[in-house]
Amino acid sequence: MYFNQQMFNSSTVNPQYYQSVKDQILGYEANQDLEVAKAVKAVHDLCVAVKKMDEEHQREAFILCLGQIAAEYNWQ
C-alpha cells in the first residue's frame, strides 16, 4: 500500500516523469487498439472476398485460412 501511494502519487514523483510514463502507457494502448482495428478490417475483407466464391471454394478458403493461422502460431 505504501509503495503504491508513493510510486504512483503525482505529488511525490517528478511531474514530467509521471506524465511521460502515462503518455507511454496511453501510446501503447492506442497502438494496440489500432492493431485490433486492422485485424478486424482484415477479417471483414476476408469475408467479403469469400462471399464472392461458390460453396466449394468457400470451404477450401476456410480450411486453408485456418491452416495459415495454425502455421503462424506454430500450432501442431
Secondary structure, 3 states (H helix, E strand, C coil): CHHHHHHCCCCCCCHHHHHHHHHHHHHHHHHHHHHHHHHHHHHHHHHHHHHCCCHHHHHHHHHHHHHHHHHHCCCC
